[in-house]
Each structure stands twice: as structure tokens, then as C-alpha cells.
């Protein structure tokens, strides 16, 4: 499986750990940086590249990492075709895939030790989308709104 990965300075060490872990587990990893520690770097520079990689590479996944993961999730979700979810537990990592068909996981390196964050990525990558009609319908409603700006009708 191809995995695009990016971080900022706060996620730099966790990114490097995950690159090694992903490769050790047979994944094709595209590292979109950073490639050195810079306390003043800006996460959109790296995260948007990883998100674009996922959007154009059908069937691939992404991992974006910052201090909290919030900004990285926001940035990744600006790329059409990306559904990024912030994971803070194994359950949220699993549900992001099962219910939302997320293709990018966002992690807070200051929120979780490396072992825990690695487990979130493992759960995320191995969990399939359920395909349930209700989840497809909700994803389609969001996609339609993004396309045309028209709110879905209330029930």
C-alpha cells in the first residue's frame, strides 16, 4: 500500500519513526518532508503535498503529523478528494475508516507517545470502509456540498 506522509517540526521525529515502521511493514512510503528539523517551518508546505499525493493516487493513504494534528487535518481537508480525520484513539482511527472512508489520518505528536500513534496508524490502514448505505449517503452529501455549495435538505 502506498502511504504519503508529512509533518511539521513538532511531528518531525514521529514522522521519521513512522516512515521506518511503514517501510518495515511492507508499505511503499512517499515522504513529503520535512527532511530536517526547523522549529519555524510551516505545516501546510509539507501536508498539502502529501494530501495532493493521496488525492491523485487512487487507493493510497496519507499520514499527517503536527503538535496536535488539528492544523494538519484542516490543511489536508482543503485538497479535493481528501477526507482527513484526526485520530486520538484506536477507536477514532478505526471509525474514520469504517464510517467516513477517510484516506488521511492526522496525528498529534505532542498528544501521544510514538507507540500509541503507531498503533493508530496500524488500525487506520488495516480497517476497511464499511460501505454501508448510510455512510455512503453522508459522504456523498458532503461531496455534493463541496461541488455546488447547496446545503442538503433537512429530513
C-alpha positions in Angstrom: 0.0 0.0 0.0 1.3 3.5 -0.8 1.4 5.9 2.1 2.1 9.6 1.7 3.5 11.1 4.9 4.3 14.7 6.1 4.7 16.7 9.2 5.9 19.9 10.7 8.7 20.5 13.2 6.5 19.2 16.1 5.8 15.9 14.2 9.3 15.6 12.7 10.6 12.8 15.0 7.3 10.9 14.9 7.2 11.1 11.1 10.7 9.6 10.8 9.7 6.8 13.2 6.5 6.1 11.2 8.4 6.1 7.9 10.7 3.4 9.2 7.8 1.4 10.7 5.7 1.7 7.5 8.6 0.5 5.3 9.4 -2.3 7.8 5.7 -3.4 7.3 6.0 -3.5 3.5 4.4 -0.2 2.6 5.5 2.0 -0.2 6.2 5.3 1.6 6.4 8.7 -0.1 8.0 11.1 2.4 6.9 14.7 1.7 9.0 16.2 4.4 10.4 17.9 6.3 13.8 16.4 5.8 15.4 18.3 8.6 14.3 19.9 11.9 13.3 23.6 11.6 11.4 25.0 14.5 10.0 27.7 12.3 8.7 25.6 9.4 5.0 25.7 8.3 3.0 22.6 8.2 1.0 23.5 5.0 4.1 23.3 2.9 4.5 19.6 3.6 1.0 18.5 4.5 -0.6 19.8 1.3 1.9 17.9 -0.8 1.1 14.6 1.0 -2.7 15.3 0.7 -2.3 16.0 -3.1 -0.4 12.8 -3.4 -3.3 10.9 -1.9 -5.9 12.7 -4.0 -4.2 11.8 -7.3 -3.1 8.3 -6.3 -6.3 6.2 -6.0 -6.2 3.6 -3.3 -3.3 5.3 -1.4 -3.4 6.7 2.1 -1.8 9.6 4.0 -0.4 10.3 7.4 0.0 13.9 8.5 1.5 14.9 11.8 1.8 18.1 13.9 1.8 19.1 17.5 -1.9 18.5 17.9 -2.8 17.3 14.4 -5.6 19.9 14.1 -4.0 22.2 11.6 -2.7 19.3 9.6 -6.2 17.9 9.4 -7.6 21.2 8.3 -5.0 21.7 5.6 -5.3 18.2 4.3 -9.1 18.6 4.0 -8.7 21.6 1.7 -7.5 19.2 -1.0 -10.4 17.9 -3.1 -10.7 14.2 -2.8 -9.1 14.0 0.7 -11.1 13.0 3.8 -8.7 13.6 6.7 -9.6 12.6 10.2 -7.9 13.4 13.5 -7.3 10.3 15.5 -6.8 10.3 19.2 -7.6 6.7 20.0 -7.7 3.3 18.2 -11.5 3.7 18.1 -11.4 7.0 16.3 -8.8 5.7 13.9 -11.0 2.7 13.1 -14.2 4.7 12.8 -12.5 7.2 10.5 -12.2 4.4 8.0 -15.3 2.4 8.7 -17.8 5.3 8.7 -16.1 8.1 6.9 -13.9 6.3 4.3 -11.1 8.6 5.4 -8.0 8.4 3.3 -5.7 10.5 5.6 -5.1 10.2 9.3 -3.9 13.2 11.3 -1.9 12.7 14.5 -0.8 15.0 17.3 2.8 14.1 18.1 2.6 16.1 21.4 -0.5 14.2 22.4 0.6 10.6 22.0 3.8 8.6 22.5 5.2 7.0 19.4 4.0 3.5 20.2 0.4 4.7 20.6 0.5 6.9 17.4 1.9 3.9 15.5 -1.0 1.8 16.7 -3.5 4.4 15.4 -1.8 4.3 12.0 -1.8 0.5 12.0 -5.5 0.3 12.9 -6.4 3.0 10.3 -4.5 1.3 7.5 -6.0 -2.2 8.2 -9.6 -1.1 8.7 -11.8 -1.2 5.6 -14.7 1.2 4.8 -17.9 -0.5 5.8 -19.6 0.6 2.6 -22.9 0.9 4.5 -25.5 2.9 2.5 -25.9 5.5 5.3 -22.2 6.2 5.4 -22.0 6.5 1.6 -25.0 8.8 1.6 -23.4 11.1 4.2 -20.1 11.2 2.3 -22.0 12.0 -0.9 -23.8 14.8 0.8 -20.5 16.4 1.8 -19.1 15.9 -1.7 -22.2 17.5 -3.3 -21.9 20.5 -1.0 -18.3 21.0 -1.8 -19.1 20.8 -5.5 -22.1 23.1 -5.6 -22.4 24.9 -2.3 -26.0 23.8 -1.8 -27.0 22.6 1.6 -28.5 19.1 1.8 -32.2 19.3 2.5 -33.3 18.7 6.1 -35.3 15.5 6.8 
